[in-house]
């Protein structure tokens, strides 16, 4: 009986101590838990799609900098000068309509420059831009001013034009070459003296320029009126399209009607 009690006591002691001994042998200093339950670096929970694991603090990211606004560039002046652009725009708003063809626009420019600028013998010729400013702003100038003013308005409208200058004669004379899409023609908005022969100087050919030059020299003793050096200039057209003829004839009819009305008055 006594032996049985001793045996039972030893058995109880073994039952209590064996797990403790196993637990102690499966851990190292600072480790808590069973050997088979220790979590290694490779066994840490993996994140899904870059998201932090449960209980893990999200990594801080630098805020995306807001790009600085791109400054809006100032558009280049159409004529090369802002003040001249304003002058040209204000005038064209009064004389040009949306339904006009390029020839009609050019004729409106011709009529405006020819009729609104007063001839003045000593204008600013330092540059065509300054000449155009004087013509469109002060409404005065000589043939250089008429050329420059026409150039400014035509350029603003997107109509090609070039400068022509007289070769020889009693003094310089300037006018334009203009291309409305069907060829280059002479364009001279400068009014002529009353004693000069009549001539339609809106969109004329080399042949017409030569004929008028001969007439002026023969009948008025004024040589080389439209004499020029064509080298370096665009090739000029030799004939008129039906569209251009219609515009030229319409302009002539308007001038004749105005002259008749003035005579009757």
RAZIUR-V996674 format. One record per residue. N is the residue number from 0. RES is the residue in one small letter. PSI is psi in whole degrees, -180 to 180 (NA if undefined). NEAR is the number of other C-alpha atoms within 8 Angstrom. Layout:
n: {N;N}
res: {RES;RES}
psi: {PSI;PSI}
near: {NEAR;NEAR}
This chain:
n: {0;1;2;3;4;5;6;7;8;9;10;11;12;13;14;15;16;17;18;19;20;21;22;23;24;25;26;27;28;29;30;31;32;33;34;35;36;37;38;39;40;41;42;43;44;45;46;47;48;49;50;51;52;53;54;55;56;57;58;59;60;61;62;63;64;65;66;67;68;69;70;71;72;73;74;75;76;77;78;79;80;81;82;83;84;85;86;87;88;89;90;91;92;93;94;95;96;97;98;99;100;101;102;103;104;105;106;107;108;109;110;111;112;113;114;115;116;117;118;119;120;121;122;123;124;125;126;127;128;129;130;131;132;133;134;135;136;137;138;139;140;141;142;143;144;145;146;147;148;149;150;151;152;153;154;155;156;157;158;159;160;161;162;163;164;165;166;167;168;169;170;171;172;173;174;175;176;177;178;179;180;181;182;183;184;185;186;187;188;189;190;191;192;193;194;195;196;197;198;199;200;201;202;203;204;205;206;207;208;209;210;211;212;213;214;215;216;217;218;219;220;221;222;223;224;225;226;227;228;229;230;231;232;233;234;235;236;237;238;239;240;241;242;243;244;245;246;247;248;249;250;251;252;253;254;255;256;257;258;259;260;261;262;263;264}
res: {x;x;x;x;x;x;x;x;x;x;x;x;x;x;x;x;x;x;x;x;x;x;x;x;x;x;x;x;x;x;x;x;x;x;x;x;x;x;x;x;x;x;x;x;x;x;x;x;x;x;x;x;x;x;x;x;x;x;x;x;x;x;x;x;x;x;x;x;x;x;x;x;x;x;x;x;x;x;x;x;x;x;x;x;x;x;x;x;x;x;x;x;x;x;x;x;x;x;x;x;x;x;x;x;x;x;x;x;x;x;x;x;x;x;x;x;x;x;x;x;x;x;x;x;x;x;x;x;x;x;x;x;x;x;x;x;x;x;x;x;x;x;x;x;x;x;x;x;x;x;x;x;x;x;x;x;x;x;x;x;x;x;x;x;x;x;x;x;x;x;x;x;x;x;x;x;x;x;x;x;x;x;x;x;x;x;x;x;x;x;x;x;x;x;x;x;x;x;x;x;x;x;x;x;x;x;x;x;x;x;x;x;x;x;x;x;x;x;x;x;x;x;x;x;x;x;x;x;x;x;x;x;x;x;x;x;x;x;x;x;x;x;x;x;x;x;x;x;x;x;x;x;x;x;x;x;x;x;x;x;x;x;x;x;x}
psi: {-46;-38;-40;-40;-42;-43;-43;-37;-44;-41;-42;-41;-42;-41;-37;-40;-34;-49;-37;-43;-42;-42;-43;-37;-17;1;156;177;126;-11;143;131;174;159;-44;-9;4;131;121;173;-38;-17;7;149;136;147;157;112;29;-3;146;150;162;126;-9;135;128;144;140;133;147;140;143;121;141;123;144;141;138;123;140;118;145;127;144;139;139;-41;-8;-1;127;-43;-41;-36;-44;-44;-47;-45;-45;-39;-46;-31;-24;-26;-10;137;160;-25;3;142;172;-39;-41;-37;-45;-39;-37;-39;-47;-50;-40;-50;-45;-37;-14;-13;130;135;130;128;-14;67;179;118;18;-28;159;-30;-45;-37;-41;-38;-41;-42;-47;-25;-49;-12;45;156;180;-160;-34;-39;-41;-42;-49;-40;-42;-42;-44;-47;-42;-42;-42;-32;-7;20;125;140;152;161;141;139;139;144;117;-159;-171;-17;173;154;136;145;-174;154;136;139;112;12;-11;8;165;135;156;148;110;103;1;127;148;158;152;-29;-9;151;149;146;134;102;20;110;80;162;171;-41;-42;-37;-42;-41;-44;-37;-41;-45;-43;-42;-40;-45;-22;-3;28;102;156;37;-50;31;132;162;114;-5;131;-10;156;151;133;149;155;-13;167;139;164;-37;-44;-41;-39;-40;-43;-44;-36;-42;-41;-39;-40;-40;-40;-40;-41;-38;-40;-41;-39;-38;-40;-33;NA}
near: {4;5;6;7;8;8;8;8;8;8;8;8;8;8;8;8;8;8;8;8;8;8;10;7;7;8;11;6;4;4;7;5;8;9;7;4;6;8;6;6;5;4;6;7;5;5;8;7;4;5;7;11;9;4;5;6;5;6;5;4;4;4;4;4;4;4;4;4;4;4;4;4;4;4;4;5;8;8;10;9;9;8;6;13;13;8;11;12;9;8;8;9;8;6;9;9;6;4;4;9;6;9;11;9;10;11;11;10;12;13;9;9;13;11;6;7;12;7;7;8;6;6;11;10;9;6;7;10;11;10;17;17;12;14;15;12;8;7;10;13;18;12;10;13;17;18;15;13;14;14;12;13;11;13;12;12;6;6;12;9;11;9;9;9;9;14;9;8;11;6;5;9;9;12;16;14;12;14;11;11;5;6;9;12;12;14;13;13;14;11;5;5;5;5;4;8;7;4;5;5;9;11;9;11;12;9;7;8;11;10;8;11;13;10;10;14;12;8;6;8;7;10;10;12;12;9;12;8;6;6;4;4;6;6;5;9;9;7;5;7;7;6;7;9;9;8;11;9;8;8;9;8;8;8;8;8;8;8;8;8;8;7;6;5;4}
